[in-house]
Amino acid sequence: GRQPLRVVFGPMMSLQEQGWTLLTWRWAIFFVFLAGLNEIAWRVLTTDQWVTLKTFGFIPIVMLFALTQAPLMTRYKLAEEAESPRS
């Protein structure tokens, strides 16, 4: 019943339990999608093209996906962290 992302990122951000669950599922589904995309690319591209895609294509895709998760993290942020003043 423990959330893997909570174990890793728990000290850095506080989310409600439902937020951790949704975030974990979204990342899991995203990585399954990325694995499928990698498998297709590996089979249809040359080795050089595949390496270029992994190097210059997958990193921006992961970063873009991470940015799209910001609204979820904001929505499920715990109240005490959301109300604390910034230094």
Beta strands, then each sheet from edge to edge (+ up, - down):
end
